[in-house]
Amino acid sequence: GAGVSQSPSNKVTEKGKDVELRCDPISGHTALYWYRQSLGQGLEFLIYFQGNSAPDKSGLPSDRFSAERTGGSVSTLTIQRTQQEDSAVYLCASSLLAEETQYFGPGTRLLVL
Amino acid sequence: GQNIDQPTEMTATEGAIVQINCTYQTSGFNGLFWYQQHAGEAPTFLSYNVLDGLEEKGRFSSFLSRSKGYSYLLLKELQMKDSASYLCAVRDRFSGAGSYQLTFGKGTKLSVIP
């Protein structure tokens, strides 16, 4: 079946602009995660959604970052007033249940000029 | 918090065996994962260990010792296509607000040479 999909695959933006990144999880997966991978760094947890529960936002680096998940499926990560240090690959993952294996999407490569 | 260490780079010869080590420190261990990531691509799941011992899956095996905070990924009969980064990730039941987030090491870049 279809895996996790993300769009856009690449995004170049100017410092100060807002960006929206989209994630479509595997159908039926209840848990959805956002991670960030900066050059030379490990994947960094950002936010987690599980069903209708309140999301775990403990990994968001600043209040410029927010995310929502509509209808328990598609998720959007929004970065406001982008900074150059936001340049990274943003990866989305989903799992059937929260405690099960996470499967990753191809990521969105964000470059802030 | 967690601290996960793995070697930055390794090189091995096609057909050989390579072992990639991972050490971790965590307060509420709840599983260790290995992922493979080819350059420019998404991480793909390789293995999961939650109990001590060896899990074998074809050419890949993963070992866990919870008392030592140690895991390794063993790759046998190396092929050129195995050149990739290998990511060790730990799940901690006390991390975040009850979520099942993974904490990743920085990855080990494996180069397989002829």
Interface residues (C-beta under 8 A of the other chain):
Chain A: V4 A31 Y33 Y35 G40 Q41 G42 L43 E44 F45 Y48 Q50 A54 D56 K57 S58 G59 L91 S95 A98 E99 T101 Q102 Y103 F104 G105 P106 G107
Chain B: I4 N30 F33 Y35 E41 A42 P43 T44 F45 Y48 L87 A89 S95 G96 A97 G98 S99 Y100 Q101 L102 T103 F104 G105 K106 G107
